[in-house]
Amino acid sequence: MVEILLFAVLSVYLFYRLWSVLGTRTGHEKQRQWSRPENNDDNVIVLPKKNIQAQTDQIIESNTLEEPFTKQIKVIQKSIKDFTVERFEKGASNAFRAVVQAFAQGNAERLEQLVGQKVLKSFQTAIKARIKKKEMMNIDIKEIDVKIEDILLNKSIAQILVHFTSDQIITVMNKAGEIIDNTNQLTNRMIDRWTFEKDLNDKSLVWLLVKTESLA
């Protein structure tokens, strides 16, 4: 009887040692992603626990962004079911690039598809002045940070104010293609507020740019 108890205690002890060294399986081992250290000179591996915490923080931050506009979002989602802050900001970033590039290239037809009449007239005036001077423009957008500032609803009309912070290299060339402005091709930090508008009764998914403001 004593020998049986001894083996039982020994078995429990060995199982505990193996468990403490190997840990337990959760069925998700293949899905683990190990974060890379910020400094390559540091031989430090960030454990999955920290990575999971970082993901949790991102989810909390994403939810926080939508909280101020919960009521407006619900109204918009009645017409656009898959509307989210994240999805709109991604679309706004693409729209920003498209509008800026179309303006730099003097592509009035493309601008007509993306902007409202008042903004279009402003762009057309600037493009005509550039053509009159026989100048060309190139805008290279390096980085864009996008954030929704406000969502306004007036009956069926929805307006979304978006804050853009972008790094751009803007150069102006003469007829011969020689750079006459920003010859050193320096990067400028641009801060803008654009207003996008849509009639929620309209089945089209296009949000038109109806106002632009330069903040810096």
C-alpha positions as CSV (number, residue, x, y, z in Angstrom):
1,M,0.0,0.0,0.0
2,V,2.8,2.4,0.9
3,E,4.5,1.6,-2.5
4,I,1.3,2.4,-4.4
5,L,1.0,5.8,-2.6
6,L,4.7,6.5,-3.3
7,F,4.3,5.9,-7.1
8,A,1.1,8.0,-7.1
9,V,2.9,10.9,-5.5
10,L,5.9,10.5,-7.8
11,S,3.6,10.4,-10.9
12,V,1.8,13.6,-9.8
13,Y,5.2,15.3,-9.3
14,L,6.5,14.3,-12.7
15,F,3.3,15.4,-14.4
16,Y,3.6,18.8,-12.7
17,R,7.2,19.2,-13.8
18,L,6.4,18.4,-17.4
19,W,3.4,20.8,-17.4
20,S,5.5,23.6,-15.9
21,V,8.1,23.2,-18.7
22,L,6.0,22.5,-21.7
23,G,2.8,24.3,-20.8
24,T,-0.6,23.4,-22.1
25,R,-1.9,23.2,-25.7
26,T,-4.7,25.5,-26.6
27,G,-5.2,24.5,-30.2
28,H,-4.1,27.9,-31.5
29,E,-0.3,27.4,-31.5
30,K,-0.1,27.7,-35.4
31,Q,-1.8,31.0,-35.3
32,R,0.6,32.7,-32.9
33,Q,2.5,35.6,-34.3
34,W,5.7,36.7,-32.6
35,S,6.3,40.5,-32.7
36,R,9.6,41.6,-34.0
37,P,11.8,43.6,-31.7
38,E,11.8,47.4,-32.3
39,N,15.6,47.4,-32.2
40,N,17.3,44.8,-34.4
41,D,20.4,45.0,-32.2
42,D,18.4,43.8,-29.2
43,N,18.1,40.0,-29.0
44,V,14.7,40.3,-27.4
45,I,11.6,38.4,-28.4
46,V,8.3,39.9,-27.4
47,L,6.0,37.2,-26.0
48,P,2.6,36.5,-27.5
49,K,0.9,37.8,-24.4
50,K,2.2,41.3,-25.1
51,N,1.2,41.0,-28.7
52,I,-2.3,40.0,-27.7
53,Q,-2.4,43.0,-25.3
54,A,-1.4,45.3,-28.2
55,Q,-4.2,43.9,-30.4
56,T,-6.7,44.4,-27.6
57,D,-5.5,48.1,-27.2
58,Q,-6.0,48.6,-31.0
59,I,-9.6,47.2,-30.7
60,I,-10.3,49.5,-27.8
61,E,-8.8,52.5,-29.7
62,S,-10.9,51.7,-32.8
63,N,-14.1,51.5,-30.8
64,T,-13.3,54.8,-29.1
65,L,-13.1,56.5,-32.5
66,E,-16.7,55.6,-33.3
67,E,-18.2,56.4,-29.9
68,P,-18.6,60.2,-30.6
69,F,-20.5,59.5,-33.9
70,T,-22.6,56.5,-32.8
71,K,-25.9,58.1,-33.6
72,Q,-24.8,59.5,-37.0
73,I,-23.2,56.2,-38.0
74,K,-26.5,54.3,-37.3
75,V,-28.4,56.8,-39.5
76,I,-25.9,56.4,-42.3
77,Q,-25.9,52.6,-42.0
78,K,-29.6,52.6,-42.8
79,S,-28.6,53.6,-46.4
80,I,-25.0,52.2,-46.4
81,K,-25.1,49.0,-44.4
82,D,-21.3,48.4,-44.4
83,F,-20.4,52.0,-43.4
84,T,-17.8,52.2,-40.7
85,V,-15.3,54.9,-39.6
86,E,-12.4,52.7,-40.6
87,R,-13.8,52.0,-44.1
88,F,-14.6,55.6,-44.7
89,E,-11.2,56.9,-43.6
90,K,-9.5,54.4,-46.0
91,G,-11.8,55.6,-48.8
92,A,-11.0,59.2,-47.9
93,S,-7.3,58.5,-48.1
94,N,-7.7,57.1,-51.6
95,A,-9.9,60.0,-52.6
96,F,-7.3,62.5,-51.3
97,R,-4.6,60.9,-53.5
98,A,-6.9,60.8,-56.5
99,V,-8.0,64.4,-56.2
100,V,-4.5,65.8,-55.6
101,Q,-3.1,63.8,-58.5
102,A,-5.9,64.8,-60.9
103,F,-5.3,68.5,-59.9
104,A,-1.6,68.2,-60.5
105,Q,-2.1,66.6,-63.9
106,G,-4.8,69.1,-64.8
107,N,-7.3,66.3,-65.4
108,A,-10.6,68.2,-65.2
109,E,-12.6,65.2,-66.3
110,R,-11.4,63.1,-63.4
111,L,-12.1,66.0,-61.0
112,E,-15.7,66.2,-62.2
113,Q,-16.2,62.7,-60.9
114,L,-14.8,63.4,-57.4
115,V,-15.7,67.0,-56.4
116,G,-18.7,69.3,-56.1
117,Q,-19.2,72.3,-58.4
118,K,-17.7,74.9,-56.2
119,V,-14.5,73.0,-55.6
120,L,-14.4,72.1,-59.2
121,K,-14.5,75.7,-60.3
122,S,-11.7,76.6,-57.9
123,F,-9.5,73.8,-59.2
124,Q,-10.3,74.7,-62.9
125,T,-9.3,78.3,-62.2
126,A,-5.9,77.2,-60.8
127,I,-5.3,74.8,-63.6
128,K,-6.1,77.4,-66.3
129,A,-3.7,79.9,-64.6
130,R,-1.0,77.2,-64.7
131,I,-1.6,76.4,-68.4
132,K,-1.5,80.1,-69.2
133,K,2.0,80.3,-67.6
134,K,2.9,77.1,-69.5
135,E,3.8,75.4,-66.3
136,M,3.4,71.8,-65.1
137,M,3.0,70.5,-61.6
138,N,4.0,67.3,-60.0
139,I,2.9,66.2,-56.5
140,D,4.4,63.1,-54.8
141,I,2.5,62.1,-51.7
142,K,4.6,60.2,-49.3
143,E,2.4,59.7,-46.2
144,I,-1.2,60.5,-45.3
145,D,-2.8,60.5,-41.8
146,V,-6.6,60.5,-41.9
147,K,-9.0,61.3,-39.1
148,I,-12.7,62.0,-39.1
149,E,-13.3,65.3,-37.3
150,D,-17.1,65.5,-37.4
151,I,-20.2,63.9,-39.0
152,L,-23.1,66.3,-39.7
153,L,-26.6,65.3,-40.7
154,N,-29.3,67.5,-42.2
155,K,-32.3,65.5,-43.3
156,S,-31.0,63.2,-46.0
157,I,-27.7,65.1,-46.5
158,A,-24.7,63.7,-44.7
159,Q,-21.4,65.6,-44.4
160,I,-18.2,64.2,-43.0
161,L,-15.3,66.5,-42.1
162,V,-11.9,64.8,-42.5
163,H,-8.6,66.0,-41.2
164,F,-5.6,65.1,-43.5
165,T,-2.0,65.4,-42.5
166,S,0.3,64.6,-45.4
167,D,3.9,64.8,-46.5
168,Q,4.2,66.0,-50.1
169,I,7.0,66.8,-52.5
170,I,5.5,69.5,-54.8
171,T,7.5,70.7,-57.8
172,V,6.6,73.1,-60.6
173,M,8.3,72.8,-64.1
174,N,8.4,75.1,-67.0
175,K,7.6,74.1,-70.6
176,A,11.1,72.5,-71.0
177,G,10.5,70.3,-68.0
178,E,13.0,72.2,-65.8
179,I,12.1,72.5,-62.1
180,I,11.5,76.2,-61.3
181,D,9.9,75.8,-57.9
182,N,11.3,73.5,-55.1
183,T,14.4,72.6,-57.0
184,N,15.8,70.7,-54.0
185,Q,12.5,68.7,-53.9
186,L,12.0,69.3,-50.3
187,T,9.1,67.5,-48.5
188,N,6.4,69.7,-47.1
189,R,4.0,68.8,-44.3
190,M,0.5,69.7,-45.4
191,I,-2.6,69.9,-43.1
192,D,-6.0,70.1,-44.7
193,R,-9.7,69.7,-43.7
194,W,-11.9,68.3,-46.5
195,T,-15.7,68.0,-46.3
196,F,-17.3,65.1,-48.1
197,E,-21.0,65.1,-48.8
198,K,-23.7,62.6,-49.8
199,D,-27.4,62.4,-50.2
200,L,-28.3,59.3,-48.3
201,N,-31.4,58.8,-50.6
202,D,-29.0,58.5,-53.5
203,K,-28.1,54.9,-54.3
204,S,-24.7,55.9,-55.5
205,L,-21.8,55.2,-53.1
206,V,-19.8,58.2,-54.1
207,W,-19.1,60.9,-51.5
208,L,-18.3,64.2,-53.3
209,L,-15.7,66.6,-52.0
210,V,-17.6,69.9,-51.5
211,K,-15.2,72.0,-49.4
212,T,-11.4,72.2,-48.9
213,E,-9.6,74.1,-46.2
214,S,-5.8,74.5,-45.8
215,L,-4.9,74.5,-42.1
216,A,-1.1,74.7,-42.5
